[in-house]
Amino acid sequence: MDKKSLVLTIFIASALLAPGVLRSEVTCNDFVLPIANEAALQQPNPKPSPGPSPKQSADSALYADGTRAVDEGRWVDAESIFAKVAAMHGENAEGALYWRAYAQNRQSQPARALETCDELRRTYPKSRWKSECGALEIEIRGRTGNLPNPQSESDDDLKAFALLAVMQQDEARALPIIEKILDGNASEQLKEKAIFVLSQSGSKDAQNLLGKIARGQTNPALQIKAIHMLAIRGKQSDDVLADIYQHTSDVNVKKAVLQSYLVSGSKDKLLEAARTEKDPQLVHTAVQQLGAMGATSELLDLYRSTSSVEAKSSIIGALIASGRKGADALGSIAASEQNPELRIKAIRNLGIAGGAPAAPAILSAYQGTTDAGTKKAAIDALFLAGDAHDLVFLARSETHPELKQAIVSKLAIMHNKEATDYMLEILSK
């Protein structure tokens, strides 16, 4: 990874909401429902061994054939191949039984799929694939009208999946179960998943319950999670979120609302907070979300209208997430800002956000000042932009020993031919 990409990655990871990584097609922040899909075909790498036996090699090769059949939707072939893998009782046998059941279900053979899952459970009672088969069984039974009882499941993931299946087909039955989970002694993980299931319904009863939780009226510990779930509904949740923001004094709750506006795409609400909020933390949060939304013209207007150095600094930071558009705004700030600290930050961030296209503006900033701090910021920016060419140009023309040393120290670690050639030129003198 080049330096620019590394710095950009670190910045975004710290500045924005952390996206969740899910193993299923149901996605929301750090919430996971165990819905199996083709991506789950990738099994953990086996532990290194002196060398696989012929039986192990055949097992792995056949399993790979089965995964290709699933990827290509060849369900009959997939079932046949995974049956052979399962019969070998090798290291992939457990996964093969699950994927055989999956292929049978895709062929509209739910009864056979359930039988195969039973075989997995009997043959490998401690298999990690049991939960995948459990999810498949819930899906099959729910589709045939045999709704599962979420509370009868022992595994939290399966409880959540069963709850989703019931919610989709019989909401009147699901809502009391959700309330019981939220008010009871269930794990926090299950409660969070129950909130997610609740958020999938647009009914008045479901949204009222979610709104109560988001207001902290029923379970304060889950309030922030509920606020984030409200955002999934889009701008139709803005009034509820605005009411929560207005009536709470909890900074963390306010931050959660502002972060939710990013998800719902509510730029106007974020602008209002950025312009009127007195708490610098909240101004910073609002500005960061605007940067992630690419609201560069609004941020630039806000920069010019505020007298707060702290707010200006937050805006300069937020513009990185806006990419090329943010770089244009940073270039404008770098060219006109009189405050040395803000100007230096804008120039450095220009190198991160703008990359090579920003090089002319950065070079202009270097050449247009006698301030050593500004020049060093421009050197950093050219380095972050990966612009060895202009750094070599500056190194050849710079007469100030400290600045020249700063340029050369960057060129020395750039792994660029032009930079390397210049290093060799220095050594030859």
C-alpha positions as CSV (number, residue, x, y, z in Angstrom):
1,M,0.0,0.0,0.0
2,D,1.4,3.4,-0.9
3,K,1.7,6.2,1.7
4,K,-1.2,8.1,0.5
5,S,-3.5,5.1,0.6
6,L,-2.3,4.2,4.1
7,V,-2.9,7.6,5.5
8,L,-6.3,7.8,3.8
9,T,-7.3,4.4,5.2
10,I,-6.3,5.4,8.7
11,F,-8.1,8.7,8.5
12,I,-11.4,7.2,7.2
13,A,-11.3,4.4,9.7
14,S,-11.1,6.8,12.6
15,A,-13.3,9.5,11.2
16,L,-16.4,7.7,10.0
17,L,-18.8,5.1,11.3
18,A,-17.2,1.7,11.4
19,P,-18.9,-0.4,8.8
20,G,-19.9,-3.9,9.9
21,V,-18.6,-7.0,8.1
22,L,-21.3,-9.5,7.7
23,R,-21.2,-13.0,6.3
24,S,-24.7,-12.8,5.0
25,E,-26.9,-10.7,2.7
26,V,-28.5,-9.0,5.7
27,T,-26.3,-6.1,6.5
28,C,-26.4,-3.4,9.1
29,N,-23.4,-1.9,10.9
30,D,-21.9,-4.6,13.2
31,F,-25.1,-6.7,13.2
32,V,-25.0,-10.2,11.9
33,L,-27.8,-12.6,11.0
34,P,-26.5,-16.1,10.1
35,I,-28.0,-16.3,6.6
36,A,-25.9,-18.6,4.6
37,N,-24.8,-17.8,1.1
38,E,-22.3,-18.8,-1.5
39,A,-19.7,-16.6,0.1
40,A,-19.6,-19.0,3.1
41,L,-18.1,-21.7,0.9
42,Q,-14.7,-20.4,1.8
43,Q,-13.6,-22.5,4.7
44,P,-10.7,-21.7,7.1
45,N,-7.3,-22.7,5.7
46,P,-6.4,-26.1,7.1
47,K,-3.5,-26.4,9.5
48,P,-0.1,-26.9,7.7
49,S,0.8,-30.6,7.5
50,P,3.8,-32.5,6.2
51,G,1.9,-33.3,3.1
52,P,-1.7,-34.2,2.3
53,S,-2.6,-37.8,1.7
54,P,-4.2,-38.8,-1.6
55,K,-7.6,-39.0,0.2
56,Q,-7.2,-35.4,1.5
57,S,-6.2,-34.2,-1.9
58,A,-9.2,-35.8,-3.6
59,D,-11.5,-34.4,-0.9
60,S,-10.2,-30.8,-1.4
61,A,-10.3,-31.0,-5.2
62,L,-13.9,-32.3,-5.2
63,Y,-15.0,-29.7,-2.7
64,A,-13.5,-27.0,-5.0
65,D,-15.5,-28.5,-7.9
66,G,-18.6,-28.3,-5.7
67,T,-18.0,-24.7,-4.9
68,R,-17.7,-23.9,-8.6
69,A,-21.0,-25.7,-9.3
70,V,-22.7,-23.6,-6.6
71,D,-21.2,-20.3,-7.9
72,E,-22.5,-21.2,-11.4
73,G,-25.9,-22.3,-10.1
74,R,-25.5,-25.9,-11.3
75,W,-27.5,-27.4,-8.4
76,V,-27.8,-31.0,-9.6
77,D,-24.0,-31.2,-10.1
78,A,-23.4,-29.5,-6.8
79,E,-25.6,-32.0,-4.9
80,S,-23.8,-34.9,-6.6
81,I,-20.3,-33.6,-6.0
82,F,-20.9,-32.7,-2.3
83,A,-22.5,-36.1,-1.7
84,K,-19.2,-37.7,-2.9
85,V,-17.2,-35.4,-0.6
86,A,-19.4,-36.2,2.4
87,A,-19.0,-39.9,1.7
88,M,-15.2,-39.6,1.9
89,H,-15.5,-38.5,5.6
90,G,-12.5,-36.2,5.1
91,E,-11.8,-32.7,6.4
92,N,-14.5,-31.1,4.1
93,A,-17.2,-33.6,4.9
94,E,-19.1,-31.4,7.3
95,G,-19.3,-28.4,4.9
96,A,-20.2,-30.8,2.1
97,L,-23.3,-32.0,3.9
98,Y,-24.5,-28.4,4.5
99,W,-23.9,-27.4,0.8
100,R,-25.6,-30.6,-0.3
101,A,-28.6,-29.6,1.7
102,Y,-28.4,-26.1,0.2
103,A,-28.3,-27.4,-3.3
104,Q,-31.3,-29.7,-2.6
105,N,-33.2,-26.8,-1.3
106,R,-32.4,-24.7,-4.5
107,Q,-33.8,-27.6,-6.5
108,S,-37.1,-27.3,-4.7
109,Q,-36.5,-30.4,-2.6
110,P,-36.9,-29.1,0.9
111,A,-37.7,-32.4,2.5
112,R,-34.4,-33.9,1.2
113,A,-32.6,-30.8,2.4
114,L,-34.0,-31.3,5.9
115,E,-33.0,-34.9,5.9
116,T,-29.4,-34.0,4.9
117,C,-29.2,-31.4,7.7
118,D,-30.4,-34.2,10.1
119,E,-27.6,-36.3,8.8
120,L,-25.1,-33.5,9.5
121,R,-26.4,-33.1,13.1
122,R,-26.2,-36.9,13.8
123,T,-22.8,-37.5,12.2
124,Y,-21.0,-34.4,13.4
125,P,-22.8,-33.2,16.6
126,K,-20.1,-30.5,17.3
127,S,-19.8,-29.2,13.7
128,R,-19.7,-25.5,13.2
129,W,-21.9,-26.1,10.1
130,K,-24.9,-27.0,12.4
131,S,-25.9,-23.4,12.8
132,E,-25.8,-22.9,9.0
133,C,-28.1,-25.9,8.6
134,G,-30.3,-24.6,11.4
135,A,-30.7,-21.3,9.5
136,L,-31.6,-23.2,6.4
137,E,-34.1,-25.3,8.3
138,I,-35.8,-22.2,9.6
139,E,-36.0,-20.7,6.2
140,I,-37.5,-23.9,4.7
141,R,-40.1,-24.3,7.5
142,G,-41.0,-20.6,7.4
143,R,-41.6,-20.7,3.7
144,T,-44.0,-23.7,4.1
145,G,-46.0,-21.9,6.7
146,N,-44.5,-23.9,9.6
147,L,-43.2,-20.8,11.5
148,P,-40.5,-21.5,14.0
149,N,-40.6,-20.5,17.7
150,P,-37.7,-18.2,18.2
151,Q,-37.6,-18.8,21.9
152,S,-37.2,-22.6,21.5
153,E,-33.8,-22.1,19.8
154,S,-30.8,-22.4,22.0
155,D,-28.4,-20.5,19.7
156,D,-28.7,-16.7,19.7
157,D,-28.0,-16.5,15.9
158,L,-30.8,-19.0,15.2
159,K,-33.1,-17.2,17.5
160,A,-32.6,-14.0,15.6
161,F,-33.0,-15.8,12.3
162,A,-36.2,-17.4,13.5
163,L,-37.5,-14.1,14.8
164,L,-36.9,-12.5,11.4
165,A,-38.8,-15.4,9.7
166,V,-41.8,-14.9,12.0
167,M,-41.6,-11.1,11.6
168,Q,-41.8,-11.4,7.8
169,Q,-44.9,-13.6,7.9
170,D,-46.7,-12.9,11.2
171,E,-45.8,-9.5,12.7
172,A,-48.5,-9.6,15.3
173,R,-46.9,-12.7,16.7
174,A,-43.4,-11.4,16.4
175,L,-43.8,-8.1,18.2
176,P,-44.6,-9.5,21.7
177,I,-41.7,-11.9,21.3
178,I,-39.4,-9.0,20.5
179,E,-40.7,-7.0,23.5
180,K,-40.1,-10.0,25.8
181,I,-36.5,-10.4,24.5
182,L,-35.8,-6.7,25.0
183,D,-37.3,-6.6,28.5
184,G,-35.9,-9.9,29.7
185,N,-32.5,-11.4,30.5
186,A,-31.5,-12.2,26.9
187,S,-27.9,-11.5,25.9
188,E,-27.1,-8.0,24.6
189,Q,-26.2,-9.5,21.3
190,L,-29.6,-11.1,20.9
191,K,-31.3,-7.8,22.0
192,E,-29.4,-5.9,19.4
193,K,-30.4,-8.4,16.7
194,A,-34.0,-8.1,17.8
195,I,-33.8,-4.4,17.3
196,F,-32.5,-5.0,13.8
197,V,-35.4,-7.3,13.1
198,L,-37.8,-4.7,14.4
199,S,-36.3,-2.1,12.1
200,Q,-37.2,-4.2,9.0
201,S,-40.9,-3.5,9.5
202,G,-42.5,-0.3,8.4
203,S,-45.6,-0.9,10.3
204,K,-46.8,1.8,12.8
205,D,-46.6,-0.6,15.8
206,A,-43.1,-1.7,14.9
207,Q,-41.8,1.8,14.3
208,N,-43.5,3.1,17.5
209,L,-41.7,0.4,19.5
210,L,-38.4,1.2,17.9
211,G,-39.0,4.9,18.5
212,K,-39.6,4.2,22.2
213,I,-36.3,2.3,22.5
214,A,-34.5,5.1,20.5
215,R,-35.8,7.6,23.0
216,G,-34.5,5.6,25.9
217,Q,-37.9,5.0,27.3
218,T,-37.7,1.2,27.5
219,N,-34.1,0.1,27.5
220,P,-31.5,2.9,27.8
221,A,-28.6,0.5,27.1
222,L,-30.0,-0.2,23.6
223,Q,-30.8,3.4,22.8
224,I,-27.9,4.2,20.5
225,K,-28.3,0.9,18.6
226,A,-32.0,1.7,18.1
227,I,-31.1,5.2,16.8
228,H,-28.8,3.7,14.2
229,M,-31.6,1.3,13.2
230,L,-34.0,4.1,12.7
231,A,-31.7,5.6,10.1
232,I,-32.3,2.5,7.9
233,R,-35.8,3.9,7.2
234,G,-34.3,6.9,5.5
235,K,-35.5,10.5,5.8
236,Q,-38.9,9.3,7.1
237,S,-37.2,8.9,10.5
238,D,-35.8,12.4,10.5
239,D,-38.6,13.9,12.7
240,V,-38.1,11.2,15.3
241,L,-34.3,11.6,15.3
242,A,-34.6,15.4,15.5
243,D,-36.9,15.1,18.5
244,I,-34.4,12.8,20.2
245,Y,-31.6,15.2,19.5
246,Q,-33.5,18.1,20.8
247,H,-34.7,16.5,24.1
248,T,-31.5,14.8,25.2
249,S,-28.5,16.2,27.0
250,D,-26.4,13.1,26.4
251,V,-23.6,13.9,24.0
252,N,-23.2,10.3,22.9
253,V,-26.9,10.1,22.0
254,K,-26.6,13.3,20.1
255,K,-23.5,11.9,18.2
256,A,-25.5,8.8,17.4
257,V,-28.3,10.9,15.9
258,L,-25.8,12.9,13.8
259,Q,-24.1,9.7,12.6
260,S,-27.6,8.3,11.7
261,Y,-28.2,11.4,9.5
262,L,-25.3,10.2,7.3
263,V,-27.0,6.8,6.8
264,S,-30.4,8.4,6.0
265,G,-28.8,11.0,3.7
266,S,-30.1,14.0,5.7
267,K,-27.6,16.7,4.7
268,D,-29.8,19.5,5.9
269,K,-30.0,18.2,9.4
270,L,-26.2,17.9,9.6
271,L,-25.8,21.4,8.2
272,E,-28.1,22.8,10.8
273,A,-26.1,21.1,13.6
274,A,-22.8,22.2,12.2
275,R,-24.0,25.8,12.0
276,T,-25.9,26.1,15.3
277,E,-24.4,23.6,17.7
278,K,-22.3,25.2,20.5
279,D,-20.6,22.0,21.6
280,P,-17.3,21.6,19.6
281,Q,-17.6,17.8,19.8
282,L,-20.9,17.8,18.1
283,V,-19.8,20.3,15.5
284,H,-16.9,18.0,14.7
285,T,-19.2,15.0,14.4
286,A,-21.6,16.8,12.1
287,V,-18.8,18.1,9.9
288,Q,-17.3,14.6,9.7
289,Q,-20.6,13.2,8.4
290,L,-20.9,16.0,5.9
291,G,-17.4,15.2,4.6
292,A,-18.3,11.6,4.2
293,M,-21.4,12.7,2.2
294,G,-19.3,14.7,-0.2
295,A,-20.9,18.0,0.8
296,T,-17.9,20.0,-0.1
297,S,-19.5,23.2,-1.3
298,E,-21.5,23.4,2.0
299,L,-18.4,22.7,4.0
300,L,-16.5,25.4,2.2
301,D,-19.3,27.9,2.8
302,L,-19.3,26.9,6.5
303,Y,-15.5,27.3,6.6
304,R,-15.8,30.8,5.3
305,S,-18.6,31.8,7.6
306,T,-17.3,30.6,10.9
307,S,-14.7,32.3,13.1
308,S,-14.0,29.2,15.1
309,V,-10.5,27.9,14.5
310,E,-11.6,24.5,15.9
311,A,-14.5,24.3,13.5
312,K,-12.3,25.3,10.6
313,S,-9.8,22.6,11.6
314,S,-12.6,20.0,11.7
315,I,-13.7,21.0,8.2
316,I,-10.2,20.7,6.8
317,G,-10.0,17.2,8.3
318,A,-13.5,16.2,7.0
319,L,-12.7,17.2,3.4
320,I,-10.3,14.3,3.0
321,A,-13.2,11.9,2.9
322,S,-14.7,13.8,0.0
323,G,-11.9,12.7,-2.3
324,R,-11.3,14.8,-5.4
325,K,-14.0,17.3,-4.6
326,G,-12.6,17.7,-1.2
327,A,-9.2,18.3,-2.6
328,D,-10.5,21.2,-4.7
329,A,-11.9,22.7,-1.5
330,L,-8.6,22.1,0.4
331,G,-6.7,23.8,-2.5
332,S,-8.9,26.8,-2.1
333,I,-8.3,27.0,1.6
334,A,-4.6,26.4,1.3
335,A,-4.3,29.3,-1.2
336,S,-6.2,31.8,0.9
337,E,-5.9,30.9,4.6
338,Q,-3.9,33.3,6.7
339,N,-3.8,31.2,9.9
340,P,-0.5,29.3,9.6
341,E,-1.7,26.2,11.5
342,L,-4.8,25.9,9.4
343,R,-2.9,26.6,6.2
344,I,-0.4,23.9,7.0
345,K,-3.1,21.3,7.8
346,A,-4.9,22.1,4.6
347,I,-1.8,21.7,2.5
348,R,-0.9,18.3,4.1
349,N,-4.5,17.1,3.7
350,L,-4.4,18.2,0.1
351,G,-1.7,15.6,-0.5
352,I,-3.9,12.9,1.0
353,A,-7.2,13.8,-0.7
354,G,-5.9,15.0,-4.1
355,G,-3.1,12.6,-5.0
356,A,-1.1,13.4,-8.1
357,P,-3.7,15.8,-9.6
358,A,-3.1,18.1,-6.6
359,A,0.6,18.4,-7.2
360,P,0.5,21.7,-9.1
361,A,-1.4,23.4,-6.2
362,I,0.9,21.9,-3.6
363,L,4.0,23.0,-5.6
364,S,2.5,26.5,-5.9
365,A,2.0,26.6,-2.1
366,Y,5.7,25.7,-1.6
367,Q,7.0,28.2,-4.1
368,G,4.7,31.0,-3.0
369,T,5.9,31.3,0.6
370,T,9.0,31.9,2.6
371,D,7.6,30.2,5.7
372,A,9.5,27.1,6.6
373,G,6.5,25.4,8.2
374,T,4.4,25.9,5.1
375,K,7.2,24.6,2.9
376,K,7.6,21.5,5.1
377,A,3.8,20.9,4.9
378,A,4.1,21.0,1.1
379,I,6.9,18.5,1.2
380,D,4.8,16.2,3.3
381,A,1.9,16.7,0.9
382,L,3.9,15.9,-2.2
383,F,5.2,12.8,-0.5
384,L,1.7,11.7,0.4
385,A,0.6,12.3,-3.1
386,G,3.4,10.1,-4.4
387,D,4.9,12.9,-6.4
388,A,8.5,12.0,-6.6
389,H,9.0,14.1,-9.8
390,D,8.3,17.4,-8.1
391,L,10.2,16.5,-5.0
392,V,13.3,15.8,-7.1
393,F,12.7,19.2,-8.8
394,L,12.5,20.9,-5.4
395,A,15.6,19.0,-4.1
396,R,17.7,20.2,-7.0
397,S,16.7,23.9,-6.6
398,E,16.4,24.2,-2.8
399,T,19.3,25.9,-1.1
400,H,18.1,25.8,2.5
401,P,19.9,22.9,4.1
402,E,17.1,21.9,6.5
403,L,14.4,22.0,3.7
404,K,16.6,20.1,1.3
405,Q,17.3,17.4,3.9
406,A,13.5,17.1,4.5
407,I,12.9,16.6,0.8
408,V,15.7,14.0,0.4
409,S,14.5,12.1,3.5
410,K,11.1,11.7,1.8
411,L,12.6,10.6,-1.5
412,A,14.7,8.0,0.2
413,I,11.6,6.0,1.2
414,M,9.4,6.4,-1.9
415,H,10.5,3.3,-3.9
416,N,10.2,5.3,-7.1
417,K,12.7,5.1,-10.0
418,E,13.1,8.8,-10.3
419,A,13.6,9.1,-6.6
420,T,16.1,6.2,-6.6
421,D,18.0,7.7,-9.6
422,Y,18.3,11.0,-7.6
423,M,19.6,9.1,-4.6
424,L,22.3,7.5,-6.8
425,E,23.1,10.9,-8.2
426,I,23.8,12.2,-4.7
427,L,25.9,9.2,-3.8
428,S,28.0,9.7,-7.0
429,K,29.0,13.2,-6.1
